Amino acid sequence: MDKMSNGCYKLYFIQLSPKDGGNIVYKIGITEYKDVLHRFSNNIDEFNFKVLCSLIFTNKQRAESFESCLLTIYNNWPKNEELDKYHSLRGQGELRSLTYKEKMELLNFMFMLRYNSNGAVVL
């Protein structure tokens, strides 16, 4: 799988729909790969994935910095212990069951990041 060029990283927000009919869950994180879903290639039998938003950053440190900002919002929402069974999906942005309002709050924040940088995709 192709990595981003020039040391760039992506910050992503994805929706995971369990194929067994369980509740939809969400995750944020960073990756160095062009295709965000590469991170989840070992889980394609368990979930349908939908990338809700991804932003490109010029380096890993900037991506981690913005991820930390998102995590201050995201980690305020309760973690569902039932989701611990998906341990292979864990990371800083643990899985969460979000309400529509919470999902939109994160998406709005990510879109503001993108457009506050004068429309540039690379931050």
NORQUIQUI-V739357 format. One line per field, one symbol per residue. phi: phi as a letter, one per 30 degrees, with the letter a starting at -180 (. if undefined). burial: + if it has 9 or more other C-alpha atoms within 8 Angstrom, else -. A space follows every 10 residues. Layout:
BEGIN
phi=???
burial=???
END
This chain:
BEGIN
phi=.ddddhidbc cbbbcccddd jdddbbbcab accdcedeec ddcddcbccb ddabbccdad dddddddedd dddedddddc eedddcedcd lecedbccde ddeddddddd ddedddciid ddc
burial=---+--++++ +++++++++- ---+++++++ ++++-+---- ---+--+++- ++++++++++ -+++-++--+ +-+++---++ ---------+ --++++++-- --+--++--+ ---++-+--- --+
END
